């Protein structure tokens, strides 16, 4: 039977306290750094999901989001390359809907069930913008999750599902909108979110002959904590024991990724025999009943939600948040770069996206970028490809660029020695200047270098290793 065999998540390192909006407001929201977007976050979640898994066994990857950096180009190919998946896989982008991730989940389950693939991954990532001063700005957060579907070693089986299509203009963006739009709040909540999700959940419980008492956890998409609490109580679930939500208070409402991130948080604490209810919303509702199996005890640790929540840096003020979101332009005094070349990006895609180096067959020396001649034994064209993206290393030396145009200037530019061999010159992100030193342990993270002429240039940076879960 097809079901979930692994999971992963990503939460940005940066957070903004909600007190910047109004004194005394509790909680915080996760904020993507200037070098992050939906693609980089989806890649990070995918890599977390692949911990202890065989990458070559993955037959498909779906990218789901409402904020893809491209309007006409597949983001799933970039995510698959960053995760170093095979080239002969099924890929698809499912976008423009809050229910994109659960649509991807349904498609993946059907694909595996009919035998078209053995394993299919769904990645979900979003970084939606609320207009300054709006409730959206207060409640929206950034994040990503990934779920791997397979037909063996299943940790959570799908017992039943139910779907509702409901045409309503409650929340939307057109092709030119930067900020999220919404109709009157009571109409959106009562006629849209609460009414439709309640209808779908009630029907799937009736069909499955189950009651709220049969569930250990209920995971819901929610635009804010008030509407979620109202829906949970109205459905007959206990908000404290059955619907604890670490996402809204600590990260925010993360759009297409929200339900999947909530599912990851639930699976992190799940035990064999637990039953989980999933309910997503967006122009209708998707509802799933999951049953956790004994295989979950065999799955190794991931960073998931719990691990990322342990690692954070608070933004100092509201202006810093506006700069990261591109709403307050910082004058660097430097002219913009010349941009990127599509042909060059294509030629170097394995080196830049998969972070492939080479290992000499004669002496075992590892080099990056790939070369034809070994620097150590001088052997020519005697190399095997090696992936460096999941290697850890240590800072050998570094410099600080105080004239950098990056928002986190001064830029830290280290030379790192990988623990398994090889050396790389890169940029360090998600760091405190005071903690940077020679010998500090680092790991690789997929980020956006810059955008120019409609092209988004992605590469790998390093970041400090912060041990959590």
VOPAGU-2260 file (C-alpha; in pm, 1 decimal, decimal comma):
REM VOPAGU-2260
SITE   aa  ch    i         X         Y         Z
SITE  UNK   A    0       0,0       0,0       0,0
SITE  UNK   A    1     127,5     346,8     -90,5
SITE  UNK   A    2     192,5     585,3     197,0
SITE  UNK   A    3     443,4     821,3     358,1
SITE  UNK   A    4     792,7     673,2     399,6
SITE  UNK   A    5     989,3     986,8     499,8
SITE  UNK   A    6     948,6    1353,9     579,9
SITE  UNK   A    7    1156,6    1670,8     612,3
SITE  UNK   A    8    1115,8    2042,6     669,5
SITE  UNK   A    9    1292,1    2375,8     656,9
SITE  UNK   A   10    1239,4    2692,4     861,0
SITE  UNK   A   11    1446,9    3005,4     788,8
SITE  UNK   A   12    1704,4    3100,9    1051,4
SITE  UNK   A   13    1569,9    3457,5    1079,0
SITE  UNK   A   14    1262,8    3546,5    1286,2
SITE  UNK   A   15    1066,5    3865,1    1347,9
SITE  UNK   A   16     897,0    3923,5    1682,6
SITE  UNK   A   17     532,2    4020,0    1648,5
SITE  UNK   A   18     595,7    4290,1    1906,1
SITE  UNK   A   19     731,3    4507,5    1624,0
SITE  UNK   A   20     370,0    4534,8    1502,0
SITE  UNK   A   21     206,9    4597,7    1840,0
SITE  UNK   A   22     351,1    4596,3    2189,6
SITE  UNK   A   23     265,1    4282,2    2383,1
SITE  UNK   A   24     173,5    4068,8    2083,1
SITE  UNK   A   25     300,5    3714,2    2148,9
SITE  UNK   A   26     491,1    3493,2    1909,1
SITE  UNK   A   27     711,4    3547,1    1606,5
SITE  UNK   A   28     724,0    3473,3    1234,8
SITE  UNK   A   29     992,0    3310,4    1021,8
SITE  UNK   A   30    1144,7    3533,2     754,8
SITE  UNK   A   31    1335,8    3406,7     452,5
SITE  UNK   A   32    1680,9    3561,8     422,0
SITE  UNK   A   33    1774,2    3778,2     122,9
SITE  UNK   A   34    1932,7    3474,0     -46,0
SITE  UNK   A   35    1630,7    3245,1       5,9
SITE  UNK   A   36    1311,0    3186,0    -187,1
SITE  UNK   A   37    1059,5    2906,3    -237,9
SITE  UNK   A   38    1304,7    2705,9    -448,5
SITE  UNK   A   39    1592,0    2714,3    -198,3
SITE  UNK   A   40    1359,5    2633,1      92,6
SITE  UNK   A   41    1202,9    2342,7     -99,3
SITE  UNK   A   42    1552,5    2210,1    -175,5
SITE  UNK   A   43    1648,1    2227,4     193,7
SITE  UNK   A   44    1331,7    2041,1     295,9
SITE  UNK   A   45    1392,5    1778,8      25,8
SITE  UNK   A   46    1747,6    1717,4     148,5
SITE  UNK   A   47    1622,5    1684,3     506,7
SITE  UNK   A   48    1360,9    1433,9     385,6
SITE  UNK   A   49    1632,7    1230,0     211,0
SITE  UNK   A   50    1836,5    1179,8     528,9
SITE  UNK   A   51    1921,7     808,2     552,8
SITE  UNK   A   52    1724,9     746,5     230,2
SITE  UNK   A   53    1860,1     626,8    -105,7
SITE  UNK   A   54    1839,9     923,3    -344,6
SITE  UNK   A   55    1865,1     707,8    -654,3
SITE  UNK   A   56    1542,7     529,4    -555,1
SITE  UNK   A   57    1333,1     847,8    -593,7
SITE  UNK   A   58    1135,4     835,0    -920,1
SITE  UNK   A   59     959,1    1170,3    -907,5
SITE  UNK   A   60     951,2    1515,2    -747,5
SITE  UNK   A   61     667,6    1768,4    -732,7
SITE  UNK   A   62     726,2    2133,7    -639,2
SITE  UNK   A   63     419,4    2299,9    -488,1
SITE  UNK   A   64     391,6    2669,0    -401,9
SITE  UNK   A   65     199,8    2991,4    -458,2
SITE  UNK   A   66     524,3    3191,1    -480,9
SITE  UNK   A   67     741,8    3022,5    -740,7
SITE  UNK   A   68    1019,1    3262,4    -850,5
SITE  UNK   A   69     930,5    3178,4   -1212,6
SITE  UNK   A   70     597,0    3227,2   -1387,4
SITE  UNK   A   71     713,3    3021,1   -1685,1
SITE  UNK   A   72     981,0    2769,0   -1596,5
SITE  UNK   A   73     973,8    2457,8   -1385,1
SITE  UNK   A   74    1111,9    2502,6   -1036,4
SITE  UNK   A   75    1097,9    2126,8    -972,8
SITE  UNK   A   76    1396,6    2069,7   -1202,0
SITE  UNK   A   77    1608,6    2306,4    -991,8
SITE  UNK   A   78    1498,3    2141,5    -665,9
SITE  UNK   A   79    1565,7    1794,6    -809,6
SITE  UNK   A   80    1913,1    1902,4    -922,3
SITE  UNK   A   81    1997,3    2056,3    -582,9
SITE  UNK   A   82    1883,0    1733,9    -414,9
SITE  UNK   A   83    2097,3    1538,2    -665,3
SITE  UNK   A   84    1813,8    1317,0    -787,2
SITE  UNK   A   85    1830,9    1116,4   -1110,6
SITE  UNK   A   86    1756,7    1287,9   -1440,7
SITE  UNK   A   87    1507,9    1020,1   -1556,9
SITE  UNK   A   88    1236,8    1108,9   -1305,3
SITE  UNK   A   89     883,9    1246,3   -1318,2
SITE  UNK   A   90     876,0    1616,3   -1228,4
SITE  UNK   A   91     592,6    1867,2   -1205,1
SITE  UNK   A   92     512,4    2211,0   -1063,6
SITE  UNK   A   93     175,7    2249,3    -889,2
SITE  UNK   A   94     121,1    2616,6    -816,1
SITE  UNK   A   95    -126,2    2900,9    -757,2
SITE  UNK   A   96    -328,4    2722,9    -488,9
SITE  UNK   A   97    -310,0    2679,9    -113,0
SITE  UNK   A   98    -411,4    2320,0    -181,3
SITE  UNK   A   99    -119,0    2260,1    -418,3
SITE  UNK   A  100      65,2    2037,3    -169,2
SITE  UNK   A  101    -232,6    1810,7    -103,4
SITE  UNK   A  102    -301,7    1796,5    -476,8
SITE  UNK   A  103      58,8    1679,7    -510,3
SITE  UNK   A  104       6,5    1429,0    -230,4
SITE  UNK   A  105    -296,1    1281,5    -409,3
SITE  UNK   A  106    -110,2    1267,3    -740,2
SITE  UNK   A  107     192,3    1101,9    -578,1
SITE  UNK   A  108     -21,0     842,4    -399,3
SITE  UNK   A  109    -202,4     755,4    -723,1
SITE  UNK   A  110     124,5     738,8    -918,8
SITE  UNK   A  111     280,6     495,1    -671,5
SITE  UNK   A  112     -38,8     292,8    -631,0
SITE  UNK   A  113     -74,0     221,8   -1004,7
SITE  UNK   A  114     295,3     132,1   -1027,2
SITE  UNK   A  115     414,7     419,5   -1247,6
SITE  UNK   A  116     676,4     500,5    -981,0
SITE  UNK   A  117     809,2     346,5    -661,9
SITE  UNK   A  118     887,6     668,2    -475,0
SITE  UNK   A  119     764,1    1024,5    -536,6
SITE  UNK   A  120     850,5    1331,4    -328,5
SITE  UNK   A  121     624,0    1631,3    -273,2
SITE  UNK   A  122     795,5    1955,6    -173,9
SITE  UNK   A  123     594,4    2255,2     -53,4
SITE  UNK   A  124     736,7    2601,3       6,3
SITE  UNK   A  125     597,8    2952,8      28,6
SITE  UNK   A  126     702,0    3306,1     118,8
SITE  UNK   A  127     391,2    3518,5      63,0
SITE  UNK   A  128     386,0    3893,3     123,7
SITE  UNK   A  129     126,4    4085,1     318,8
SITE  UNK   A  130      83,0    4456,4     261,3
SITE  UNK   A  131     255,7    4661,1     536,0
SITE  UNK   A  132      13,2    4725,4     818,6
SITE  UNK   A  133    -222,4    4440,5     724,9
SITE  UNK   A  134    -318,1    4127,0     918,4
SITE  UNK   A  135    -142,5    3927,3     646,6
SITE  UNK   A  136     187,1    4096,3     727,2
SITE  UNK   A  137     136,0    4002,4    1092,1
SITE  UNK   A  138      39,4    3638,8    1032,4
SITE  UNK   A  139     226,4    3517,1     723,1
SITE  UNK   A  140     552,8    3328,6     766,3
SITE  UNK   A  141     801,3    3150,4     539,0
SITE  UNK   A  142     888,3    2781,2     537,1
SITE  UNK   A  143     892,3    2449,5     354,4
SITE  UNK   A  144     825,5    2078,7     397,1
SITE  UNK   A  145     881,5    1760,8     198,4
SITE  UNK   A  146     701,9    1425,4     207,8
SITE  UNK   A  147     825,2    1109,3      35,2
SITE  UNK   A  148     561,2     862,3     -86,1
SITE  UNK   A  149     648,6     495,6    -143,0
SITE  UNK   A  150     506,1     144,1    -129,6
SITE  UNK   A  151     742,4     -17,1     123,8
SITE  UNK   A  152     853,7      74,2     477,9
SITE  UNK   A  153     548,2     298,2     505,1
SITE  UNK   A  154     541,1     505,6     825,3
SITE  UNK   A  155     187,9     643,9     770,8
SITE  UNK   A  156     -86,2     483,8     564,0
SITE  UNK   A  157    -374,2     677,2     405,4
SITE  UNK   A  158    -696,2     517,3     530,1
SITE  UNK   A  159    -940,2     752,7     358,5
SITE  UNK   A  160    -966,4    1089,3     183,5
SITE  UNK   A  161   -1232,9    1334,6      71,4
SITE  UNK   A  162   -1227,8    1641,0    -153,5
SITE  UNK   A  163   -1450,9    1946,2    -198,9
SITE  UNK   A  164   -1427,0    2204,4    -479,2
SITE  UNK   A  165   -1572,1    2541,6    -381,4
SITE  UNK   A  166   -1552,6    2852,4    -599,7
SITE  UNK   A  167   -1508,1    3160,4    -382,3
SITE  UNK   A  168   -1311,9    3484,5    -405,1
SITE  UNK   A  169   -1175,3    3504,6     -53,7
SITE  UNK   A  170    -796,6    3535,0     -86,5
SITE  UNK   A  171    -620,1    3592,3    -417,4
SITE  UNK   A  172    -343,2    3755,9    -620,0
SITE  UNK   A  173    -350,4    3837,1    -989,0
SITE  UNK   A  174     -52,5    3833,2   -1222,4
SITE  UNK   A  175      64,6    4181,3   -1121,2
SITE  UNK   A  176       1,0    4169,2    -744,6
SITE  UNK   A  177     291,5    4178,9    -501,6
SITE  UNK   A  178      75,0    4157,0    -190,1
SITE  UNK   A  179    -200,6    3914,8     -98,1
SITE  UNK   A  180    -557,0    4041,3    -145,8
SITE  UNK   A  181    -861,3    3942,1      57,4
SITE  UNK   A  182   -1232,3    4010,8      83,8
SITE  UNK   A  183   -1401,7    4107,6     411,8
SITE  UNK   A  184   -1267,3    3897,7     698,5
SITE  UNK   A  185   -1597,4    3759,2     830,6
SITE  UNK   A  186   -1705,0    3647,7     482,5
SITE  UNK   A  187   -1367,1    3481,9     424,2
SITE  UNK   A  188   -1375,8    3296,9     754,9
SITE  UNK   A  189   -1742,0    3196,7     781,9
SITE  UNK   A  190   -1844,9    3129,5     421,7
SITE  UNK   A  191   -1502,9    3007,7     312,4
SITE  UNK   A  192   -1257,9    2852,5     554,5
SITE  UNK   A  193   -1473,6    2731,6     845,1
SITE  UNK   A  194   -1780,1    2626,8     646,6
SITE  UNK   A  195   -1596,9    2434,6     374,8
SITE  UNK   A  196   -1342,0    2257,0     597,2
SITE  UNK   A  197   -1616,1    2160,4     842,6
SITE  UNK   A  198   -1820,2    2014,3     556,3
SITE  UNK   A  199   -1527,6    1808,4     425,7
SITE  UNK   A  200   -1413,3    1682,6     766,7
SITE  UNK   A  201   -1766,3    1588,6     874,2
SITE  UNK   A  202   -1818,4    1389,3     555,2
SITE  UNK   A  203   -1492,2    1194,8     574,9
SITE  UNK   A  204   -1562,4    1106,6     939,8
SITE  UNK   A  205   -1911,6     988,3     847,1
SITE  UNK   A  206   -1780,8     775,6     560,6
SITE  UNK   A  207   -1505,7     623,7     775,0
SITE  UNK   A  208   -1740,9     575,5    1073,4
SITE  UNK   A  209   -1501,1     763,8    1302,1
SITE  UNK   A  210   -1539,7    1032,8    1568,6
SITE  UNK   A  211   -1299,5    1304,6    1688,7
SITE  UNK   A  212   -1206,5    1078,6    1983,1
SITE  UNK   A  213   -1050,8     829,6    1738,1
SITE  UNK   A  214    -771,9    1073,4    1645,9
SITE  UNK   A  215    -447,4    1147,1    1825,1
SITE  UNK   A  216    -373,2    1459,9    1621,3
SITE  UNK   A  217    -560,2    1690,0    1386,3
SITE  UNK   A  218    -352,5    1903,9    1147,0
SITE  UNK   A  219    -526,6    2193,0     972,9
SITE  UNK   A  220    -430,4    2470,0     735,9
SITE  UNK   A  221    -508,5    2794,6     915,9
SITE  UNK   A  222    -478,5    3161,5     816,5
SITE  UNK   A  223    -446,1    3264,9    1181,5
SITE  UNK   A  224    -472,9    3121,2    1531,9
SITE  UNK   A  225    -822,6    3258,0    1602,2
SITE  UNK   A  226    -987,0    3092,5    1301,2
SITE  UNK   A  227    -800,6    2768,9    1365,5
SITE  UNK   A  228    -918,1    2751,9    1727,6
SITE  UNK   A  229   -1277,1    2824,3    1622,4
SITE  UNK   A  230   -1267,7    2546,8    1361,4
SITE  UNK   A  231   -1104,4    2291,6    1593,2
SITE  UNK   A  232   -1363,7    2349,1    1865,5
SITE  UNK   A  233   -1648,2    2343,9    1613,1
SITE  UNK   A  234   -1535,2    2005,1    1482,7
SITE  UNK   A  235   -1531,6    1858,6    1832,9
SITE  UNK   A  236   -1153,8    1824,6    1877,9
SITE  UNK   A  237    -956,4    1932,9    2183,0
SITE  UNK   A  238    -731,4    2227,8    2083,5
SITE  UNK   A  239    -472,0    2153,0    2352,6
SITE  UNK   A  240    -428,1    1777,3    2321,4
SITE  UNK   A  241    -531,3    1701,8    1961,9
SITE  UNK   A  242    -439,4    2022,7    1777,6
SITE  UNK   A  243    -123,7    2175,6    1928,8
SITE  UNK   A  244      22,1    2389,5    1651,7
SITE  UNK   A  245     389,6    2495,4    1670,0
SITE  UNK   A  246     363,9    2653,0    1324,2
SITE  UNK   A  247     131,1    2952,5    1372,6
SITE  UNK   A  248     290,6    3084,3    1692,6
SITE  UNK   A  249     656,4    3032,8    1601,2
SITE  UNK   A  250     664,6    3046,7    1219,3
SITE  UNK   A  251     337,6    3191,9    1087,5
SITE  UNK   A  252      84,2    3080,9     831,8
SITE  UNK   A  253     304,0    2938,6     555,6
SITE  UNK   A  254      57,0    2909,6     268,0
SITE  UNK   A  255      88,9    2600,9      49,3
SITE  UNK   A  256     352,4    2461,9     287,5
SITE  UNK   A  257     148,3    2506,9     605,7
SITE  UNK   A  258     -35,3    2174,8     619,9
SITE  UNK   A  259     275,7    1974,6     526,1
SITE  UNK   A  260     481,9    2151,5     792,2
SITE  UNK   A  261     211,5    2072,1    1046,5
SITE  UNK   A  262     216,2    1709,3     933,6
SITE  UNK   A  263     593,6    1692,0     981,4
SITE  UNK   A  264     555,4    1832,4    1334,3
SITE  UNK   A  265     289,9    1567,8    1408,5
SITE  UNK   A  266     498,8    1281,5    1267,1
SITE  UNK   A  267     796,5    1388,1    1478,2
SITE  UNK   A  268     594,2    1300,0    1789,9
SITE  UNK   A  269     378,7    1019,9    1646,4
SITE  UNK   A  270     375,6     661,0    1767,8
SITE  UNK   A  271     258,0     343,0    1601,9
SITE  UNK   A  272    -120,1     323,2    1597,9
SITE  UNK   A  273    -178,9     699,0    1609,4
SITE  UNK   A  274    -444,7     828,3    1373,9
SITE  UNK   A  275    -391,1    1174,8    1222,2
SITE  UNK   A  276    -650,7    1390,7    1045,7
SITE  UNK   A  277    -522,6    1628,2     774,6
SITE  UNK   A  278    -744,8    1906,0     640,9
SITE  UNK   A  279    -627,9    2158,3     382,5
SITE  UNK   A  280    -814,7    2461,7     247,7
SITE  UNK   A  281    -813,7    2679,3     -63,7
SITE  UNK   A  282   -1112,4    2712,3    -302,4
SITE  UNK   A  283   -1238,2    2396,0    -136,0
SITE  UNK   A  284   -1085,0    2140,5      96,6
SITE  UNK   A  285    -877,1    1820,2      89,6
SITE  UNK   A  286    -903,4    1585,0     388,2
SITE  UNK   A  287    -695,3    1273,0     462,7
SITE  UNK   A  288    -705,8    1016,7     742,7
SITE  UNK   A  289    -359,5     875,2     821,2
SITE  UNK   A  290    -267,6     576,9    1035,2
SITE  UNK   A  291      88,3     565,2    1175,2
SITE  UNK   A  292     265,7     227,5    1149,2
SITE  UNK   A  293     546,5      62,6    1344,6
SITE  UNK   A  294     790,9     162,4    1067,7
SITE  UNK   A  295     805,4     512,5    1212,1
SITE  UNK   A  296    1022,4     381,2    1496,8
SITE  UNK   A  297    1287,5     278,1    1241,5
SITE  UNK   A  298    1310,9     614,9    1066,6
SITE  UNK   A  299    1621,1     811,2    1162,0
SITE  UNK   A  300    1611,9    1163,5    1300,4
SITE  UNK   A  301    1558,6    1464,2    1076,7
SITE  UNK   A  302    1588,1    1831,3    1160,2
SITE  UNK   A  303    1222,0    1864,2    1074,2
SITE  UNK   A  304    1025,6    2134,3    1252,2
SITE  UNK   A  305    1157,3    2070,2    1604,1
SITE  UNK   A  306    1522,3    2094,4    1502,6
SITE  UNK   A  307    1477,1    2416,9    1308,1
SITE  UNK   A  308    1278,4    2582,3    1586,1
SITE  UNK   A  309    1582,5    2543,5    1811,4
SITE  UNK   A  310    1795,0    2751,9    1573,7
SITE  UNK   A  311    1708,7    3114,9    1512,2
SITE  UNK   A  312    1824,0    3474,2    1500,8
SITE  UNK   A  313    1585,7    3759,4    1574,9
SITE  UNK   A  314    1574,8    4049,6    1331,8
SITE  UNK   A  315    1665,1    4370,7    1514,9
SITE  UNK   A  316    1377,1    4584,0    1387,0
SITE  UNK   A  317    1099,4    4630,5    1132,3
SITE  UNK   A  318    1328,1    4806,9     884,0
SITE  UNK   A  319    1548,7    4497,3     863,2
SITE  UNK   A  320    1238,7    4293,1     773,8
SITE  UNK   A  321    1136,5    4541,4     503,2
SITE  UNK   A  322    1485,7    4527,7     351,7
SITE  UNK   A  323    1479,8    4147,9     332,7
SITE  UNK   A  324    1142,9    4161,1     157,6
SITE  UNK   A  325    1265,0    4419,6     -92,4
SITE  UNK   A  326    1024,1    4682,9      36,6
SITE  UNK   A  327    1295,1    4915,6     166,2
SITE  UNK   A  328    1586,1    4952,5     -73,5
SITE  UNK   A  329    1929,5    4974,6      83,8
SITE  UNK   A  330    2168,7    5205,7     -99,5
SITE  UNK   A  331    2496,5    5016,6    -127,3
SITE  UNK   A  332    2674,2    5278,6    -337,9
SITE  UNK   A  333    2766,8    5010,8    -590,1
SITE  UNK   A  334    2632,4    4958,4    -942,1
SITE  UNK   A  335    2428,4    4642,2   -1009,8
SITE  UNK   A  336    2601,2    4339,7   -1159,2
SITE  UNK   A  337    2599,2    4255,7   -1525,9
SITE  UNK   A  338    2361,4    3963,5   -1473,0
SITE  UNK   A  339    2366,8    3596,8   -1560,0
SITE  UNK   A  340    2398,3    3407,7   -1888,0
SITE  UNK   A  341    2149,0    3125,6   -1947,8
SITE  UNK   A  342    2398,1    2928,9   -2156,9
SITE  UNK   A  343    2663,4    2949,6   -1887,0
SITE  UNK   A  344    2413,3    2844,2   -1619,2
SITE  UNK   A  345    2322,9    2541,2   -1833,3
SITE  UNK   A  346    2684,1    2436,2   -1892,9
SITE  UNK   A  347    2767,5    2451,8   -1523,1
SITE  UNK   A  348    2441,8    2315,9   -1378,5
SITE  UNK   A  349    2598,8    2003,0   -1227,2
SITE  UNK   A  350    2881,6    2199,5   -1071,2
SITE  UNK   A  351    2656,2    2477,7    -941,2
SITE  UNK   A  352    2325,5    2306,8    -858,2
SITE  UNK   A  353    2432,1    1954,4    -763,6
SITE  UNK   A  354    2766,6    2079,8    -625,1
SITE  UNK   A  355    2963,2    1806,6    -801,1
SITE  UNK   A  356    3338,0    1791,1    -750,0
SITE  UNK   A  357    3575,1    1518,8    -866,6
SITE  UNK   A  358    3782,5    1251,6    -692,1
SITE  UNK   A  359    4107,9    1131,7    -845,9
SITE  UNK   A  360    4113,3     757,7    -918,2
SITE  UNK   A  361    4491,6     748,9    -877,1
SITE  UNK   A  362    4548,8     923,1    -543,8
SITE  UNK   A  363    4198,8     993,3    -405,3
SITE  UNK   A  364    4239,0    1374,4    -400,1
SITE  UNK   A  365    3910,1    1566,5    -414,1
SITE  UNK   A  366    3884,0    1889,1    -613,4
SITE  UNK   A  367    3629,4    2162,1    -666,7
SITE  UNK   A  368    3561,2    2297,2    -919,6
SITE  UNK   A  369    3613,1    1988,6   -1139,7
SITE  UNK   A  370    3945,6    1985,7   -1324,3
SITE  UNK   A  371    4104,8    1764,8   -1592,5
SITE  UNK   A  372    4442,4    1738,4   -1414,4
SITE  UNK   A  373    4486,1    1628,1   -1052,4
SITE  UNK   A  374    4664,1    1894,9    -850,2
SITE  UNK   A  375    4828,3    1629,0    -635,8
SITE  UNK   A  376    4946,7    1341,9    -858,3
SITE  UNK   A  377    4906,6    1516,4   -1198,3
SITE  UNK   A  378    4693,4    1234,9   -1342,4
SITE  UNK   A  379    4486,7    1354,7   -1637,8
SITE  UNK   A  380    4117,0    1276,9   -1693,3
SITE  UNK   A  381    4119,7    1011,6   -1419,1
SITE  UNK   A  382    3830,5    1132,9   -1205,5
SITE  UNK   A  383    3501,2    1014,4   -1057,8
SITE  UNK   A  384    3219,6    1256,2    -979,2
SITE  UNK   A  385    3150,6    1318,6    -609,0
SITE  UNK   A  386    2865,7    1513,0    -445,8
SITE  UNK   A  387    2981,6    1772,3    -193,0
SITE  UNK   A  388    2646,8    1929,0     -97,7
SITE  UNK   A  389    2590,8    1699,6     200,6
SITE  UNK   A  390    2949,1    1717,7     326,8
SITE  UNK   A  391    3046,4    1912,7     636,9
SITE  UNK   A  392    3371,1    2101,1     668,4
SITE  UNK   A  393    3572,6    2354,7     866,8
SITE  UNK   A  394    3679,3    2710,1     793,7
SITE  UNK   A  395    4043,3    2714,6     680,6
SITE  UNK   A  396    4060,4    3092,3     641,3
SITE  UNK   A  397    3820,5    3376,2     563,7
SITE  UNK   A  398    3792,4    3742,6     470,4
SITE  UNK   A  399    3529,8    4010,9     533,6
SITE  UNK   A  400    3396,1    4226,5     249,4
SITE  UNK   A  401    3266,2    4549,1     402,6
SITE  UNK   A  402    3169,0    4690,6      62,1
SITE  UNK   A  403    2947,0    4397,9     -29,5
SITE  UNK   A  404    2606,3    4475,3    -175,0
SITE  UNK   A  405    2452,0    4191,9      29,6
SITE  UNK   A  406    2200,7    4291,1     295,0
SITE  UNK   A  407    2405,0    4114,4     563,3
SITE  UNK   A  408    2728,3    4306,4     489,5
SITE  UNK   A  409    3005,3    4257,2     569,2
SITE  UNK   A  410    3005,7    3940,8     360,8
SITE  UNK   A  411    3199,3    3650,4     509,6
SITE  UNK   A  412    3400,2    3475,0     236,4
SITE  UNK   A  413    3563,4    3159,5     374,7
SITE  UNK   A  414    3779,6    2887,6     230,0
SITE  UNK   A  415    3646,9    2564,0     376,2
SITE  UNK   A  416    3810,4    2222,8     395,3
SITE  UNK   A  417    3559,0    1939,6     367,3
SITE  UNK   A  418    3595,3    1671,3     634,0
SITE  UNK   A  419    3618,9    1400,1     366,9
SITE  UNK   A  420    3865,7    1598,9     156,3
SITE  UNK   A  421    3848,8    1884,5     -90,0
SITE  UNK   A  422    3837,2    2261,0     -55,3
SITE  UNK   A  423    3582,2    2525,5    -155,4
SITE  UNK   A  424    3572,5    2904,7    -170,3
SITE  UNK   A  425    3220,7    3030,0    -101,8
SITE  UNK   A  426    3009,8    3279,5      97,5
SITE  UNK   A  427    2881,8    3218,6     451,6
SITE  UNK   A  428    2516,6    3290,3     531,9
SITE  UNK   A  429    2296,4    3280,1     845,7
SITE  UNK   A  430    2593,8    3376,9    1060,6
SITE  UNK   A  431    2689,5    3615,5    1337,0
SITE  UNK   A  432    3014,8    3799,0    1269,4
SITE  UNK   A  433    3127,3    3733,6    1627,4
SITE  UNK   A  434    3104,9    3354,9    1583,9
SITE  UNK   A  435    3311,2    3332,9    1262,5
SITE  UNK   A  436    3656,8    3191,8    1324,1
SITE  UNK   A  437    3914,3    2960,8    1172,9
SITE  UNK   A  438    3826,1    2598,6    1240,4
SITE  UNK   A  439    3451,9    2653,2    1293,5
SITE  UNK   A  440    3237,3    2366,4    1155,1
SITE  UNK   A  441    3010,7    2449,8     860,5
SITE  UNK   A  442    2761,4    2274,8     634,3
SITE  UNK   A  443    2634,7    2355,4     284,5
SITE  UNK   A  444    2302,7    2526,8     207,7
SITE  UNK   A  445    2139,6    2593,8    -130,7
SITE  UNK   A  446    2080,1    2966,7    -181,9
SITE  UNK   A  447    2007,6    3236,1    -439,7
SITE  UNK   A  448    2310,2    3446,5    -533,1
SITE  UNK   A  449    2130,8    3717,8    -729,5
SITE  UNK   A  450    1860,1    3783,0    -986,6
SITE  UNK   A  451    1907,1    3976,0   -1310,2
SITE  UNK   A  452    1714,7    3998,0   -1636,1
SITE  UNK   A  453    1453,9    3759,3   -1497,6
SITE  UNK   A  454    1713,5    3488,5   -1423,9
SITE  UNK   A  455    1763,9    3359,0   -1070,2
SITE  UNK   A  456    2118,8    3241,5   -1013,2
SITE  UNK   A  457    2143,4    2963,4    -752,2
SITE  UNK   A  458    2454,5    2823,4    -588,0
SITE  UNK   A  459    2570,9    2676,8    -256,8
SITE  UNK   A  460    2681,9    2874,8      45,0
SITE  UNK   A  461    2803,9    2748,5     379,3
SITE  UNK   A  462    2646,7    2817,5     717,8
SITE  UNK   A  463    2753,9    2742,1    1075,1
SITE  UNK   A  464    2662,1    2399,6    1208,1
SITE  UNK   A  465    2412,9    2448,2    1488,3
SITE  UNK   A  466    2343,4    2117,5    1654,8
SITE  UNK   A  467    1977,6    2065,2    1737,8
SITE  UNK   A  468    1753,6    1768,5    1692,3
